[in-house]
């Protein structure tokens, strides 16, 4: 059975070497500042964990400014230990201010790790559910299908004219006399409403009489 080759990432190897050297420098500086035993090994662990927590928040979180702040704090602590142990500092005679910084680092690392782990994160927005469009006001009920064919509207037939009723000749003669008096007095032909009022007959009968006068 043929086994596949194991690919070695040179960038990952370089990162492991750099982390190991930085880890050792932090341990040496903590030991020189009076943190002996297991405490000297805990200092580089806290610095590296703070770096990882800040990097994770930069990748996944929303508080970019806070993440960058704590990332720079951990980076300065790591670089400071590397520079200090490179021969620029006498590890047998560590100044008091450096001992104070080393002693206060656990509280700073605890605060930064807590804020990064339990800070507010920006959650992705849930996709909006599309809502049904509002029914357009078309004068038809909402249940009616607009695409359904509708029956054409039939034109309204005009109302039939009233049939000429049988009018007695005497009534026609009286109406003609009334119409002549109205023309003499006003100079215009009498209308149906006035004729109906003068004769005191219903409107259909007045219209039938007016038809005989024309």
Buried (B, 14 or more C-beta within 10 A) or exposed (E): EEEEEEEEEEEEEEEEEEBEEBBBBBBBBBBBBEBEEEEBBBBBEBBBBBBBBBBEBBEEBEBEEBBEBBBEBBBEBBEBBBEBBEEEBEEEEBEEEBBEBBEEBBEBBEEBBEBBEEBEEEEEEEEEEEEEEEEEEEEEEEEEEEEEEEEEEEEEEEEEEEEEEEBEEEBBEBBEEBBEEBEEEEEEEBEBEBBBEBBEBEEEBBBBBBBBBE
